[in-house]
Amino acid sequence: MIQIAHVDSPLGMLTLASADGITLSGLWIDGQKYDRALLKGETVDECTTDELPIFRETLRWLELYFSGREPNFYPRLSFSGSDFRKAIAREMLAVPYGQTASYKELAARLAAKEGKVFISPHATGGAVAHNPLLILIPCHRIIAADGRLSGYAGGIEKKKYLLKLEQAALNLQKCNTSKEMIRI
């Protein structure tokens, strides 16, 4: 059984999900592309954010984040998906608050780490698009190689809002992949 709770935000209603009551396994903007994809076929128990410590912790993180401050902690996350999607999630987490990286750059960094010559930026984009933990795993910081904003499951306007909130410079900046914030 997966427990879910709903939270209002500047982006609209968000749905939080926890499969084990200890870690957060989903955060979606209601109505987004791939909305609640992990919940398909699962038994869902709706609750309030007060009922689980992980929901309270996530709500505290979101309140700090939406106030324009970089939270100095992360809720415990559980990321389900292929090894490739997990690796891309780790690369997204390495993009610092207020900075951006391109799909191409993420692919090149992962290829270098894995000793590969090439990883497709298109495949990387697919993995970024299926991120089940929007905002927390910052797929909004990933942009096209030419600096354009592209591909955000929550919609480009919401991506712009999040980048503006972080005061991100939309030119490409190097990300620091040596800083591991969350183990996925």
N, C-alpha and C positions, 0 to 999 in steps of 0.2 A: 504494500500500500504506500502511496506517495501522498504526503501532506502538502497542501498548498495554502497560501495566504495572498491577499491582495493589498497593494499599497498604492496610494495616490502619489504622483510625482509631477514635476514640471513637464514630463514627456507624456503624461497620461497615466492610466492605471498600469501597474506592473504586477506580474504574477511571480511569486517566489515558490520554489518547490524543494522539498527535502525527501529523499527516499529512505533515509535512516534516522532522521530526527537530530542528527549531529552535524551533518554537513549540508551545504546548499548545493543542489544538483541542477537547479534551473532558475533563471531570471529572464523573463520575457516582457517586452512592451506589448500590452494587449493589442491584438490585431496585426502584429508584425508578420513578416514572412517567416515561415516555420514556427509560428506561435505554438508554444507548448508541445513541440514535436516529441519530446521524451515521454509525454503523458499518454500518447495514443495506446489504447488497449490496457492501460493501467487502472487499478482501482484508486480513486482519488478521494481523499478526506479533506474537506475544506475546513480551515480553522482561522483563528486570528493571529496576528503577528505576536501577540503576547503568549501564545500557547507553547512556543518552542524557543529555547535559547538562541538557536541559529537564526531564527526569524528576527528576534530582537536585536541580535548583533548585526545582521544585514541591514535592518532599518536604521540603526545608529550610523553605519557606514554610509548609507545612502543620504541621510540627513547632512552629514559632514560634506559629502561630495557635492550635493546640490546647493549647499551654502557657498560653494566656490572655494572650498578648502580641500587640500589633498589629505585624505585620511591616512593616518600613520599605522594602520592595521588593516588586515583583510579578514573577512569571515572565512571559516574553514570551507573549502570548496571540494566537491567531488565532480570530476569531469568524466563523463562517459563518452566513448567514441573510439575510433580507430587510433592506432599508435601514431599515424600521420596527423590526425586532428589534434591529438594531445601535444605533439611536438610543435605544431603551429600555435596552439594555445600558449605554450611556454614562451615562444618567440613574441607573441602579442604582449604577454605580461612583462617582457623585458623592455618594451617601448615606454620610456618614462612619461609620467604625467606632464601634460602640456606640450608633448612632442609628437611627431608623426613619423611613420616609416611606410615604404611602399610594399605592395604585394611582392614585387620583384626582389626587393631587399630582403624581405622575410624568407623568400625561397632561397636566395643566395646564401644567407646566413645558416639556414638549416642544412643546405647542401654541404657547406664547408664543415659544419659540425659532424655530419654523418660521413664525410669523406667521399661525397658524390660529386660528379662534375656538374650536374644540373638537376634542379627540381623545378617543375613547371609553375610559373606564377599563376597560371590559370587554375591549376589544382590547388594551389595555396589559397586563391580567392574562394574556391568552393569550400575549403575547410574553414576559412574565416566566416563565410556566410552562414554556416551551420553552427556557429558558436551558441551553446545553450545558456551561457551566462553573460548576457549583454551587460555592458557598463563595467561590471567587475573584471571580466577578461576584455580588455579595451579594444575591441575590433573597430570601434569608431576612430581610432588613431591610425588606421591603415588606409592609405590613399593610393591613387594611381601613380605610376612612375613619373608622369608628367605634372604631378601636383594637383590633378583634378580630384574632387571628391566623387567617389563612385562606390557602388555596392554597399548598402547598409540595410540589413533586414528590417530595421525600424523605420527606414526612410531617410532620404538625404537631408531633409530639414531637421530631423532629430540629430543626425550626425553633426550638422553644422552647429546646432545648439550645444552639443557636448564639447565640441572642439573650442567653441567660443568660451564656454564655461571654464575650460582649462587654459584659455588664452593661448591656444596652440598656434604656432607659426605654421602656415600651410605649405611652406617650402620643405623639402625633404631634409631631415636631420638624421644623423646616425643614432641608432638606439644602442643601449648598453646591455648586451646579453650576458654579461658576467654576473649581474646582480640577480640572484634567484629569489623571487618574492614568495612564490607558492610552489609547492611540489605537486605536480599533476601526474 
